[in-house]
Amino acid sequence: MKTLHSLRRPVLLALLVAASLTACKKDKETEPEPDLASRAAGQYTFSELAFGGKTYPASSSNLKGGVTVTRQTATTVELKLNVNQKSDNEPFMDGSAGGILLTDVGNGEFDLNKDGEKLGRGSKNKLVLNGEDDNDVRFTITFTK
């Protein structure tokens, strides 16, 4: 009887220790998701141009340059465009615009809007802007981080 009683105490103690170790949740500090503007901010390089149903990679186009996205608030950014023609370095898309409103559309993507007009769509490493040239031909220009 004494043996059973003396064996019970270490077993109960071991079970108590095991239960206390497994019952505790490990404190994993999850960092908060950055706001839309922080996710969008950065330097993007021209990667392709699409118009007339065809897509042209940067290497096959006459364009070079990029866009800088700067955070203004949690949901607004400024775009600084610097896209030039390779042949004569003339501006194709040049200038800046602030107060660009970002709206989360899910799946890590966001729309860029200015005064109610959709300018394009972005994601973690990609920015696609809509445009129209002097001849009213619509195009999209893609930039990557």
C-alpha positions in Angstrom: 0.0 0.0 0.0 2.8 2.3 0.8 4.4 1.7 -2.5 1.3 2.6 -4.4 0.9 5.8 -2.4 4.5 6.8 -2.9 4.3 6.2 -6.6 1.1 8.2 -7.0 2.6 11.4 -5.8 5.4 11.6 -8.5 3.0 10.6 -11.2 0.5 13.3 -10.2 3.3 15.8 -10.0 4.5 14.9 -13.5 0.9 15.1 -14.9 0.5 18.5 -13.2 3.7 19.9 -14.7 2.9 18.5 -18.2 -0.6 20.0 -18.1 0.7 23.4 -17.0 3.3 23.5 -19.7 0.9 22.5 -22.5 -2.0 24.6 -21.3 0.0 27.9 -21.6 -0.3 29.6 -24.9 3.0 30.9 -26.2 2.9 34.7 -26.6 3.4 35.3 -30.2 3.5 39.0 -30.9 1.9 39.5 -34.2 2.8 42.7 -35.8 -0.1 44.7 -37.1 -0.6 44.8 -40.9 0.8 48.0 -42.4 -1.8 50.5 -43.7 -2.6 50.7 -47.4 -0.4 53.7 -48.1 2.6 52.1 -46.3 2.1 48.9 -48.4 1.9 50.9 -51.6 4.8 53.2 -50.9 8.1 52.7 -52.7 10.0 52.8 -56.0 8.4 51.1 -59.0 10.1 50.5 -62.4 8.4 50.4 -65.7 7.8 46.8 -66.8 5.2 46.7 -69.6 2.8 48.7 -71.7 -0.5 47.4 -73.0 -2.7 49.0 -75.7 -4.7 47.9 -78.7 -5.0 44.4 -77.3 -1.2 43.8 -77.2 1.2 43.9 -74.3 4.8 45.1 -74.8 7.5 44.3 -72.2 9.8 47.1 -71.2 12.6 45.6 -73.3 10.4 45.7 -76.4 9.1 49.3 -75.9 10.5 52.7 -76.4 9.9 53.6 -72.7 12.0 53.7 -69.6 11.6 55.1 -66.1 9.3 54.6 -63.1 7.1 56.0 -60.5 7.7 56.8 -56.8 4.8 56.3 -54.4 5.0 58.3 -51.2 2.7 57.9 -48.2 0.7 61.0 -47.2 -1.8 59.4 -44.8 -2.9 55.9 -44.0 -5.1 55.8 -47.2 -3.6 58.5 -49.5 -0.4 58.7 -51.4 1.5 60.9 -53.8 2.6 59.6 -57.2 5.7 61.0 -59.0 5.9 59.7 -62.5 9.1 59.8 -64.5 8.6 57.8 -67.7 10.5 58.9 -70.8 11.0 57.7 -74.3 14.3 55.8 -74.8 15.0 57.2 -78.2 15.0 60.9 -77.4 14.4 61.0 -73.6 11.2 63.0 -74.1 8.6 62.7 -71.4 5.8 60.1 -71.9 4.3 60.3 -68.4 5.9 63.0 -66.3 4.7 64.9 -63.2 3.2 64.3 -59.8 -0.2 64.1 -58.1 -1.1 64.0 -54.5 -4.2 63.0 -52.6 -4.5 59.7 -54.4 -7.0 57.7 -52.4 -6.3 54.0 -51.9 -9.2 51.5 -51.4 -8.7 47.9 -50.4 -10.4 45.6 -52.9 -9.3 42.3 -51.2 -6.6 39.7 -52.0 -3.9 42.2 -51.1 -4.9 44.6 -53.9 -6.0 48.2 -53.8 -7.5 50.7 -56.2 -6.0 54.2 -56.8 -8.6 56.9 -57.2 -8.4 60.6 -57.7 -11.6 62.8 -57.6 -13.8 59.8 -58.1 -11.8 58.5 -61.1 -10.1 55.1 -61.0 -6.4 55.7 -61.9 -5.3 52.1 -61.6 -4.8 49.1 -59.3 -1.9 48.0 -57.2 -0.7 45.1 -55.1 2.4 44.3 -52.9 4.9 44.6 -55.8 3.0 45.8 -58.8 1.2 49.0 -59.9 -0.9 49.2 -63.0 -2.0 52.7 -64.1 -4.6 53.5 -66.7 -4.0 56.2 -69.3 -5.0 57.8 -72.6 -2.6 59.3 -75.1 -3.0 62.4 -77.3 -4.9 60.4 -79.9 -7.4 59.1 -77.3 -5.9 55.6 -77.3 -6.4 54.0 -73.9 -3.4 52.1 -72.4 -2.2 50.5 -69.2 1.3 50.9 -68.0 2.7 48.4 -65.4 5.4 49.1 -62.9 7.0 46.6 -60.5 9.0 47.1 -57.2 
